[in-house]
Amino acid sequence: MGLLIDGVWHDQWYDTKSTGGRFVRQQSQFRHWITQEGKEGFKAEENRYHLYVSYACPWAHRTLIFRAIKGLEAMISISVVHWFMGEYGWTFEPGEGVIFDPIHEANYLYEVYTKADENYTGRVTVPILWDKKTNTIVNNESSEIIRMLNSEFDHLGAKPGDYYPEALRDEIDQVNDRIYNTVNNGVYKAGFATTQDAYEEAFNPLFETLDWIEERLSHSRYLMGDQLTEADWRLFTTLVRFDPVYVGHFKCNKKRIADYPNLWGYVRELYQFPKVAETVNFKHIKGHYYQSHKTINPTGVVPVGPDIDFNYPHGRAV
């Protein structure tokens, strides 16, 4: 996992020495918005935007889900990077499920960033929402991209469904904030920690929040009652990776999701939602984490298990 400094690629892992062993995530830097009116110069139009993603990455996975459930596949094209992230970061090396870059014909994802800003300094991450008209990056923050996909293309024929309804926004934001800090990012803070204190500092809040969600789901079908919202999809991309990857690879092993009756039924229901299973690729997910993180898994051996049946009936309606 490298980064660009003044537009030059450097193969450099996260610096945890300066943070007491703690993993600190860099803030996304491209934060423009697509709107129906095009207020910032980015108007919602068919075939104007291109999404760069990784099937392995939970943040990028959110955008793939929203592209699918909103029926935007024909409107917004995609490229998919290879699961292995080595000395050159994300690449378009040929492989099963990889979709090359038709815009720049890039070999490395960092080339997409330098096309937008030749002096870019920062991590090279997915997702990237690219504007083919102005030839630049619109946004590389997944939480904002999914909100654009949720509403700004509705007038062009996107599938009905508002996953960020105005009446629930305050509660959604509060739930998102806790889950992001302790679960979505919490697994990384545990997994990339390089001291015992930093690891336990992330580990304990992670499972406190999972216990809290389990209790919430004991009397609520979704996080916001009977209404499926973005809060559920933001959580799902972490939960679906939890037992195959985070339990072992990131040492998040107090409990599996399969050990939580409500969470386990809930993640199966979301997986079985129309078009969602097509966005889940365990070859990319497991291959990326176990082969790319040499500081955690030096051998690069990918475990064969566990056997998980996400299609097993979930019973959440009851």
C-alpha positions in Angstrom: 0.0 0.0 0.0 2.0 2.9 -1.3 1.3 6.6 -1.9 2.0 9.4 -4.3 4.1 12.4 -3.1 4.1 15.3 -5.6 2.9 12.9 -8.2 5.7 10.4 -7.7 4.8 6.8 -6.5 6.4 5.6 -3.3 6.0 2.0 -2.0 5.4 2.9 1.6 3.3 1.2 4.3 1.4 3.1 7.0 3.6 4.8 9.6 2.4 3.5 12.9 5.5 4.3 14.9 4.6 8.0 15.0 1.0 7.1 16.3 1.9 4.7 19.1 1.1 1.7 17.0 -2.3 3.0 15.9 -3.6 2.9 12.3 -4.8 6.3 11.2 -6.8 6.5 8.0 -6.2 9.4 5.6 -9.1 11.6 4.7 -10.3 11.5 1.1 -9.3 14.6 -0.9 -11.6 14.7 -3.9 -15.0 15.8 -2.5 -17.0 17.3 -5.4 -20.7 16.5 -5.9 -22.8 15.3 -8.8 -26.2 16.9 -8.7 -29.2 16.9 -11.0 -28.6 20.6 -11.7 -24.9 20.4 -12.0 -24.2 23.1 -9.3 -20.5 22.3 -9.1 -20.1 21.6 -12.8 -20.9 17.9 -12.4 -24.3 17.3 -13.7 -26.0 13.9 -13.5 -26.0 12.6 -17.0 -26.0 9.1 -18.6 -22.7 7.6 -19.6 -20.7 10.6 -18.2 -19.2 9.0 -15.1 -16.9 6.0 -14.6 -16.4 4.2 -11.3 -13.0 2.6 -10.4 -13.5 -0.1 -7.7 -12.0 -3.2 -6.1 -14.2 -6.2 -5.3 -11.9 -6.7 -2.3 -12.4 -3.3 -0.7 -15.4 -2.8 1.6 -15.5 1.0 0.9 -15.6 0.4 -2.9 -18.1 -2.4 -2.4 -20.6 0.1 -1.0 -20.6 2.0 -4.3 -21.0 -1.3 -6.3 -24.0 -2.1 -4.2 -25.7 1.2 -4.8 -24.9 1.1 -8.5 -26.6 -2.3 -8.6 -29.7 -1.7 -6.4 -30.4 1.7 -8.1 -30.1 0.1 -11.5 -27.3 2.4 -12.7 -25.2 -0.3 -14.4 -26.0 1.0 -17.9 -25.5 4.6 -16.9 -22.2 4.4 -15.0 -19.4 2.2 -16.3 -16.8 0.5 -14.1 -13.2 -0.7 -14.0 -12.1 -3.3 -11.4 -8.6 -3.6 -10.2 -6.7 -6.8 -9.5 -7.1 -8.2 -5.9 -3.3 -8.2 -5.3 -1.9 -4.9 -4.0 1.9 -5.1 -4.1 4.7 -2.6 -4.6 2.8 -0.6 -7.1 -0.5 -0.5 -5.2 -3.7 -1.4 -7.0 -3.1 -2.5 -10.6 -5.0 -3.7 -13.7 -2.9 -6.8 -14.0 -5.1 -9.3 -15.9 -7.0 -11.7 -13.7 -10.4 -13.3 -13.1 -12.9 -10.5 -12.6 -10.5 -7.6 -13.5 -12.0 -5.0 -15.8 -9.4 -2.8 -17.5 -9.3 0.9 -17.6 -10.9 2.0 -20.9 -10.3 5.7 -20.3 -6.6 6.0 -19.6 -5.5 2.4 -20.4 -3.7 2.6 -17.1 -1.5 -0.2 -15.7 -1.6 1.2 -12.2 -4.4 2.9 -10.4 -2.1 5.7 -9.3 -2.0 6.8 -12.9 -5.7 7.7 -12.7 -4.9 10.0 -9.7 -2.0 11.8 -11.6 -4.3 12.2 -14.6 -6.5 14.3 -12.3 -3.7 16.0 -10.5 -0.1 15.6 -11.7 1.2 16.8 -8.3 -1.2 14.7 -6.1 0.1 13.8 -2.7 -1.8 11.1 -0.8 -2.9 7.5 -0.7 -4.2 5.9 -3.8 -7.5 4.4 -2.8 -10.8 3.1 -4.3 -13.5 3.9 -5.1 -12.9 6.7 -7.6 -15.7 8.4 -9.4 -14.3 9.8 -12.6 -15.9 12.4 -14.9 -15.3 11.6 -18.5 -16.5 15.1 -19.6 -14.1 17.2 -17.6 -11.4 14.5 -17.3 -11.0 14.6 -13.6 -11.9 12.8 -10.3 -15.2 13.9 -8.9 -15.0 12.2 -5.6 -13.1 9.4 -3.9 -15.1 9.2 -0.6 -17.4 6.2 -0.6 -19.9 7.6 1.8 -20.5 10.6 -0.5 -20.5 8.6 -3.7 -23.3 6.4 -2.4 -25.5 9.4 -1.6 -25.0 10.7 -5.1 -26.0 7.3 -6.6 -28.9 7.1 -4.2 -30.7 10.3 -5.4 -29.1 12.3 -8.1 -29.8 10.0 -11.0 -33.4 9.3 -10.1 -34.7 11.7 -12.8 -32.8 9.7 -15.5 -34.6 6.4 -14.7 -32.7 5.0 -11.7 -34.7 2.4 -9.8 -37.0 3.7 -7.1 -35.8 3.6 -3.5 -34.4 6.2 -1.1 -31.8 4.8 1.3 -31.2 8.2 3.0 -34.8 9.4 3.7 -35.0 12.9 5.1 -37.0 11.9 8.2 -34.3 9.4 9.3 -31.2 11.3 8.4 -30.2 12.4 11.9 -30.6 8.9 13.3 -28.8 7.4 10.3 -25.9 9.8 10.7 -25.6 8.9 14.4 -25.6 5.2 13.8 -23.2 5.6 10.9 -20.8 7.5 13.0 -20.6 4.8 15.7 -20.4 2.0 13.3 -17.7 3.7 11.1 -15.4 4.4 14.0 -15.7 1.1 15.8 -16.7 -1.5 13.2 -16.0 -0.4 9.5 -12.7 1.3 10.4 -12.4 -0.6 13.7 -11.4 -3.8 12.1 -8.6 -2.0 10.3 -7.5 -0.3 13.5 -7.3 -3.7 15.2 -5.7 -5.5 12.2 -3.1 -2.9 11.4 -2.2 -2.1 15.0 1.5 -2.7 15.8 1.3 -2.5 19.6 -0.8 -4.5 22.0 -2.4 -1.4 23.5 -3.4 0.0 20.1 -4.9 -3.4 19.2 -7.0 -3.8 22.3 -8.0 -0.1 22.1 -9.8 -1.0 18.8 -10.8 -4.6 19.7 -12.9 -3.8 22.7 -15.1 -1.1 21.1 -15.5 -3.3 18.0 -17.3 -6.0 19.9 -19.1 -3.6 22.2 -20.7 -2.2 19.0 -21.4 -5.6 17.5 -23.2 -6.6 20.8 -25.2 -3.3 20.6 -26.2 -4.0 17.0 -27.2 -7.6 17.9 -29.5 -6.3 20.6 -30.9 -3.6 18.2 -31.7 -6.2 15.6 -33.5 -8.4 18.1 -36.4 -6.1 17.9 -35.8 -4.4 14.6 -35.5 -5.9 11.1 -33.0 -3.3 10.0 -30.9 -0.7 11.8 -33.7 1.8 11.2 -36.7 -0.4 12.0 -38.5 -1.8 9.0 -36.8 0.5 6.5 -33.7 -0.5 4.7 -31.2 2.4 4.6 -27.7 3.3 3.7 -26.7 2.5 7.3 -27.4 -1.2 6.6 -25.4 -1.3 3.4 -22.5 0.5 5.0 -22.4 -2.1 7.7 -23.0 -5.1 5.4 -19.7 -4.7 3.5 -17.8 -5.2 6.8 -20.0 -8.0 8.1 -19.8 -10.1 4.9 -15.9 -10.0 5.2 -15.8 -10.5 8.9 -15.8 -14.3 9.3 -13.8 -15.1 6.1 -11.1 -12.4 6.8 -11.3 -10.2 9.9 -11.7 -13.0 12.5 -8.3 -14.5 11.6 -6.4 -12.1 9.5 -7.2 -9.0 11.6 -7.4 -10.9 15.0 -11.0 -9.9 15.5 -11.7 -13.2 17.1 -13.8 -12.7 20.2 -16.9 -13.9 18.2 -17.8 -14.6 14.6 -20.8 -13.0 13.0 -22.2 -16.6 12.8 -22.2 -16.6 16.6 -24.7 -13.7 16.7 -28.1 -15.0 15.8 -29.6 -11.7 14.7 -26.5 -10.4 12.9 -26.1 -13.7 11.1 -29.7 -13.7 9.8 -29.4 -10.0 9.0 -26.2 -10.3 6.9 -27.8 -13.3 5.0 -30.9 -11.2 4.2 -28.8 -8.3 2.8 -26.7 -10.8 0.8 -29.9 -12.2 -0.7 -31.3 -8.8 -1.7 -31.6 -8.6 -5.5 -28.3 -8.0 -7.3 -26.2 -7.8 -4.1 -24.7 -11.3 -4.3 -23.3 -10.4 -7.7 -21.2 -7.7 -6.1 -19.5 -10.1 -3.6 -16.4 -11.7 -4.8 -14.6 -13.9 -2.2 -11.7 -14.7 -4.6 -10.8 -11.0 -4.6 -11.7 -10.5 -1.0 -9.6 -13.3 0.5 -6.9 -13.0 -2.1 -6.4 -9.3 -1.4 -6.2 -9.4 2.3 -4.1 -12.6 2.8 -1.7 -12.0 -0.1 -1.3 -8.2 0.0 -0.6 -7.6 3.7 2.8 -9.1 4.0 3.4 -7.4 7.4 0.5 -9.5 8.7 0.7 -12.6 6.6 4.2 -12.9 5.3 3.7 -16.3 3.5 0.7 -15.0 1.5 -1.1 -18.3 2.0 -4.8 -17.9 1.6 -7.0 -20.1 3.9 -9.4 -22.4 2.1 -12.2 -22.0 4.7 -14.5 -21.2 6.3 -17.6 -22.7 4.6 -20.3 -20.1 4.8 -23.8 -20.4 3.2 -25.0 -16.8 2.7 -28.0 -18.2 0.8 -29.4 -20.1 3.8 -32.9 -18.8 4.7 -32.7 -15.9 7.0 -36.1 -15.6 8.6 -35.7 -11.9 9.3 -39.3 -11.1 8.3 -40.4 -12.9 11.5 
